[in-house]
Amino acid sequence: QVQLVESGGGLVQAGGSLRLSCAASGRVLRVNAMGWYRQAPGKQRDLVATISPGDNTNYADAVKGRFTITRDNAKNTVYLQMNSLQPEETAVYYCNADVLEFSDWKFRAYWGQGTQITVSS
């Protein structure tokens, strides 16, 4: 079994910053791509940013220049630094990772439990 545990959400004023963390644990042999997604009430879950093991990154246009995704491969952890947050970015933020498991040497996609970010105006 593999778990993704997120931390760092909360309430912030418009223009403020937050940093999210997500750590993969359990039967983790290796972690491939990791990423962050967000889902606002009544809307679909959208990509925010992804990062490869070699630190190649991809961002949604809406967050380019304000959000930075990084990872620590030794800790199987991905981070999302979010600056200049706006009220419309209020959502539940989810971590995602492609994990190679000890049990059967297969990659599977896992999701974190989600962390609420509320940006007040």
Order of alpha helices (4+ residues) and beta strands (2+ residues): beta-beta-beta-beta-beta-beta-beta-beta-beta-beta-beta
